[in-house]
Amino acid sequence: MLVLKITNASEVVAAKIGRFLGALTPDALDQKTIEDVLIKELIKNLSAEGLKGEVAAVRGLELHEHGLDVEEGLHVRRREAF
């Protein structure tokens, strides 16, 4: 199982749509947008390699240098099988 944490979603969105418009969008929306685009591309690329599996966008996991914490209220926002 892989865990991937995106730490610069707001900066990526701001770079793509401009600093002014990027400042107007909430960080949570930026994070969801980046996660959704990433899920789509991961599925496309992994499927092209013949891999099968699942990918999910999850709230309530915190990845740290020495481990992974599961917070109260763990929620799967999006799940896709490929």
N, C-alpha and C positions, 0 to 999 in steps of 0.2 A: 504494500500500500504506500502511496506517495502522499505527502502533504505539501502544499504550495501556498505560501503567504505572499500576497502582493502588498508592497509597502509604499509604492509611489503612484497610486492610481490618480490622485488629484493632479500631480505634475504631468502625467501622460495626457490626461484629458485637456489640461490647460495648453499644452504644447500643440495638441491637435486642433483645438477650436479657438485658441487665443487666450491670452491671460485674462482679459476683461470678462469674457463669457465664462471662462473657467472659474473665476472668483465668484460668479453668481450661482454656480451649481453646488449643492451640498456634497460633502465628502462621501456620505453614504451612497448617494446616487452615482458618483464617480466610481466607487468601489464595485457596485453592482454592474455598471456598464462594462468595466474592464473585465470582470469575472465572466460575464455573458459572452463577450467577444472571445476571451481566452478559451472557454469551454467549447465554443463552436470550432475554433481552430484546432484545439487538441483532438477533438473527435474526428475532424477531417483528416488530420495528419496520422493519428494512430490507426484509424480504419484503413488508410492507404497502405500502411505497413502490415496489415493483416491482423492487427491486435484487436481483441474484444475485451470489453470491460464496462466499467461505469465511472462516471465523474460527477462530483457534486460540489455545489457551493454551500458552505456550512457556516452558520453563525454560532458562536459559543465555544470555539476552540482557540486557544492561545498558544502559539508556537514560540518557545524560548530557546536560548542557546543550549540548555541542558535538558530539555524535555518538552512535553506537550501537556497543557492543562485543559481539562474539560470543565467549562463553566456551567453554572446552573442555567437552565433554559436553552440547552443545546437545540438548534433548529436547522434542518436541512431546507435551504431556500430553493434550491433547484437540483434536480438529479436527472441525468441522462445516461441511458445505456447505449453502447455502440458495438 
